[in-house]
Amino acid sequence: MSDKFIGKWAFPIDDSLLEQSARRGEQYDFEKIAKDIIGKVHFESHDVVLDLCCGNAALAKIISKTCKEIHGVDFSEKLIETAKIPPASQSGKIFLPSRELAVVLHLSDALNIDKLFQEDFFDKSYCYFSFQYFDKKKREDILEKLSRVTKHNGVIFLGDIPDKTRMWNFYPTQLKFYREKISRLIQFKEGECDLGWWINPKEIIDWCERKKLPVTILQQEKTLPHAHYRFDVLIKNSK
Ligand SMILES: C[S@@+](CC[C@H](N)C(=O)[O-])C[C@H]1O[C@@H](n2cnc3c(N)ncnc32)[C@H](O)[C@@H]1O
């Protein structure tokens, strides 16, 4: 079965949840990432939340403990199938949930959220380590649709986005970047590089200014593995 993410953007060498979500190496820790997101978004126990591009829902399952319910949307069959497996079987441990996991999964393209959910359905929405897989036109569509399905004065959080103004903190040489870029071009592969697209935070600020939505660009906590070249965004959906 061909998958829209696995084998196209991520090439896991084992079945670990981290590998599946394009995170290779011991520096990655879902609990730590979720804690960072929770600290920035401040979910509340009555919140209905959207995790756009939820992948295998490893983050959503942790974050769901802090809100009423999370709807995870992803177009990867492999990742949504993995997301359906209860955490107990994934870890091989006995799992005694204090309450049922409130994660509802939707196999769908992110660009269809306005068809899946009514306007103002969510109190808060987030999209982590995924906004960079959309080209500029689609990024604007995504922002438009996130604003539509998120309530007035709700929060939209975009996390772990490669920062075009800091790309040379990531590449050891410029040659490495241009090689990747040309190689993708000649193979007609989507994306500017293996990480997707590099995004200038100003692009998101400009969009928010046009829509008159307050926006804050956040740096990541220094101990997070991508802090030196990625950024987060918090938008107040005062539409
Ligand atoms: C690097 S993974 C991150 C997954 C998850 N947010 C996390 O942080 O663990 C990127 C995810 O974006 C999803 N994705 C990319 N483009 C998508 C699209 N057009 N519609 C839905 N999901 C998409 C992929 O399937 C993948 O699960």
The ligand as a Tripos MOL2 file, in Angstrom:
@<TRIPOS>MOLECULE
LIG
   27    29     1     0     0
SMALL
NO_CHARGES

@<TRIPOS>ATOM
      1 C1          6.1650   15.0440   10.7010 C.3       1 LIG1
      2 S1          4.5530   14.3930   10.8320 S.3       1 LIG1
      3 C2          3.9880   15.1480   12.3320 C.3       1 LIG1
      4 C3          2.8270   14.4180   12.9310 C.3       1 LIG1
      5 C4          2.3470   14.9940   14.2750 C.3       1 LIG1
      6 N1          1.8050   16.3100   14.1310 N.3       1 LIG1
      7 C5          3.4930   15.0050   15.2670 C.2       1 LIG1
      8 O1          4.0210   16.0920   15.5580 O.co2     1 LIG1
      9 O2          3.8560   13.9180   15.7300 O.co2     1 LIG1
     10 C6          3.6670   15.3170    9.5830 C.3       1 LIG1
     11 C7          2.2440   14.8520    9.4140 C.3       1 LIG1
     12 O3          1.5600   15.6950    8.4840 O.3       1 LIG1
     13 C8          0.6410   14.8780    7.7730 C.3       1 LIG1
     14 N2          0.2270   15.6020    6.5620 N.ar      1 LIG1
     15 C9          1.0380   16.2050    5.6530 C.ar      1 LIG1
     16 N3          0.2960   16.7480    4.6680 N.ar      1 LIG1
     17 C10        -1.0140   16.5020    4.9860 C.ar      1 LIG1
     18 C11        -2.2390   16.8280    4.3730 C.ar      1 LIG1
     19 N4         -2.2970   17.4910    3.2100 N.pl3     1 LIG1
     20 N5         -3.3820   16.4340    4.9760 N.ar      1 LIG1
     21 C12        -3.3430   15.7350    6.1430 C.ar      1 LIG1
     22 N6         -2.2010   15.3850    6.7740 N.ar      1 LIG1
     23 C13        -1.0450   15.7740    6.1950 C.ar      1 LIG1
     24 C14         1.4270   13.6260    7.5180 C.3       1 LIG1
     25 O4          0.6370   12.5280    7.1310 O.3       1 LIG1
     26 C15         2.1200   13.4380    8.8600 C.3       1 LIG1
     27 O5          1.3700   12.6670    9.7310 O.3       1 LIG1
@<TRIPOS>BOND
     1     1     2 1
     2     2     3 1
     3     2    10 1
     4     3     4 1
     5     4     5 1
     6     5     6 1
     7     5     7 1
     8     7     8 2
     9     7     9 1
    10    10    11 1
    11    11    12 1
    12    11    26 1
    13    12    13 1
    14    13    14 1
    15    13    24 1
    16    14    15 ar
    17    14    23 ar
    18    15    16 ar
    19    16    17 ar
    20    17    18 ar
    21    17    23 ar
    22    18    19 1
    23    18    20 ar
    24    20    21 ar
    25    21    22 ar
    26    22    23 ar
    27    24    25 1
    28    24    26 1
    29    26    27 1
@<TRIPOS>SUBSTRUCTURE
     1 LIG1         1 GROUP 0 **** ****
